[in-house]
């Protein structure tokens, strides 16, 4: 998975529309191989982002779990610790 796409399920508070949109944009950028599409492809790119965002939101709305919600700050701290260990010289 792309490191820039973060888990959005089972957080308190739930993922925002902007987080879903950002994840969709990262996904479309990754699979298209382009961070900024040409004018000829801009409409298809934007449509793909909107469709991926809608599918992502639908998925998040329908997922269930018995696990307690995760804390965003704690998860961010864990990610920073993993990154520090990975990039420590």
C-alpha positions as CSV (number, residue, x, y, z in Angstrom):
1,X,0.0,0.0,0.0
2,X,1.1,3.5,-0.7
3,X,2.6,5.0,2.5
4,X,0.6,8.2,2.0
5,X,-2.7,6.5,2.1
6,X,-3.7,6.1,5.8
7,X,-6.2,3.8,7.4
8,X,-9.5,5.6,7.9
9,X,-11.7,3.0,9.6
10,X,-12.4,2.7,13.3
11,X,-11.2,6.1,14.5
12,X,-12.9,8.5,16.9
13,X,-14.0,10.9,15.6
14,X,-14.7,9.2,12.2
15,X,-12.8,10.1,9.1
16,X,-13.8,13.4,7.6
17,X,-14.9,14.0,4.0
18,X,-11.6,15.8,3.4
19,X,-9.6,12.7,4.6
20,X,-11.6,10.5,2.3
21,X,-11.0,12.9,-0.6
22,X,-7.3,13.1,0.2
23,X,-7.0,9.3,0.2
24,X,-8.9,9.0,-3.1
25,X,-6.6,11.6,-4.7
26,X,-3.5,9.8,-3.5
27,X,-4.8,6.5,-4.8
28,X,-5.7,8.0,-8.3
29,X,-2.3,9.7,-8.4
30,X,-0.5,6.4,-7.6
31,X,-2.3,4.3,-10.2
32,X,-2.2,6.9,-12.9
33,X,1.4,7.7,-12.3
34,X,0.7,11.4,-12.4
35,X,0.4,14.0,-9.7
36,X,-1.1,16.5,-12.1
37,X,-2.9,15.2,-15.2
38,X,-2.7,16.9,-18.6
39,X,-5.6,19.0,-19.7
40,X,-6.7,16.1,-21.9
41,X,-6.9,13.8,-18.9
42,X,-8.1,16.2,-16.2
43,X,-11.8,15.4,-16.5
44,X,-11.1,11.6,-16.3
45,X,-8.7,12.2,-13.4
46,X,-11.2,14.3,-11.4
47,X,-14.1,11.9,-12.1
48,X,-11.9,9.0,-10.9
49,X,-11.1,10.8,-7.7
50,X,-14.8,11.5,-7.1
51,X,-15.8,7.9,-7.8
52,X,-13.0,6.5,-5.5
53,X,-14.0,8.9,-2.8
54,X,-17.6,7.9,-3.0
55,X,-16.7,4.2,-2.9
56,X,-14.4,4.8,0.0
57,X,-17.1,6.6,2.0
58,X,-19.6,3.9,1.2
59,X,-17.2,1.3,2.4
60,X,-16.4,3.2,5.6
61,X,-20.2,3.7,6.3
62,X,-20.8,0.0,6.1
63,X,-17.9,-1.5,7.9
64,X,-18.5,-2.8,11.4
65,X,-16.2,-3.8,14.2
66,X,-16.2,-4.9,17.8
67,X,-12.8,-3.3,18.5
68,X,-12.8,0.0,20.4
69,X,-12.1,3.1,18.3
70,X,-8.5,4.1,17.8
71,X,-7.1,7.4,19.0
72,X,-5.6,9.5,16.2
73,X,-2.9,11.0,18.4
74,X,-1.8,7.6,19.7
75,X,-1.7,6.1,16.2
76,X,0.2,9.1,14.9
77,X,2.8,8.7,17.7
78,X,3.2,5.0,16.8
79,X,3.7,5.9,13.1
80,X,6.4,8.5,14.0
81,X,8.2,5.9,16.2
82,X,8.1,3.4,13.3
83,X,9.4,6.0,10.9
84,X,12.2,7.0,13.3
85,X,13.3,3.4,13.7
86,X,13.1,2.9,9.9
87,X,15.2,6.0,9.1
88,X,17.6,6.0,12.0
89,X,21.2,5.8,10.8
